[in-house]
């Protein structure tokens, strides 16, 4: 991650997550990310292996750490 990706000031970002194999995986990530500061809405898509995050001043370092702590791969923000 480069310095420009540490925080997203916009209201919306989409990240690519690897390792989600079922709806429980999606729900697990959604519920964990919703607990982070400044995140208002999280919507996962199993088919595209993406997570859409709505909020303000989204800290992608914390998002990445949360996703990886759950055992999934944080590939990139798209």
N, C-alpha and C positions, 0 to 999 in steps of 0.2 A: 504494500500500500504506500502510495506517495503522500506527501504532506497535504495535498489538496483533498484527499479522501478521508481525513481524520474526522471531519465534522461536515454534515450536510445542513446548510442553513435553510434550504428549500423545505417545502412541506411534504415531499414525497421522494422516496427512492426505492429501487428494486435491487435485490441482491440475488445472486445465484448460489444455491446451497446444494452440495452433493451428499448423497447418502440417505435421502428421504425415500423410504420404500412403501409407506402406507399412510393412511390418514391420521393414525396415532402419532407418527413422526411429525407431520405437519402441525397437529394440535400442540404437541410438546414444544416445538419451536415457537409457535405463535404465543402460547401462554407465558413462556419464559421472556420473550422479547417485550411483551406488554408490560412487564414489571420494571423495565428500564425507564429512567427519567426521560421526559419530553416525548415519549412515544404514545400516540393516541390510538392508532389502529394498525393491526398487523393482519395480513391476509396471505396465506400460503397457497401455492398451486403445485400439487404433486406431479402432474404431467410435465410441466415446464421446469420443475425443480427450482422454482423461484419463490421469494418472499417479498411482498410489497409492504413497505413501512410508511406510515403517515405520521408526521409529528413536526417538531421544530428543533433546530440545533441537534440533529440526530448524531450521536457519537458512534461512528462506525467502528472504532476500536473496541468499544464495549459490546456492540452488536456482534462483531467477529469473535470476541472472546466468549460470549454467551453461546453462540452457535457451536463453536469448537468444544466448549466445556460439555455440551450435550452429546458430543461424539459425531457431529456432522462436519462436513467441509464447507468453509466459506471460500468460494472461488473468486468472486469479484462483485462489485456493484455495477449494474448495467442500466 
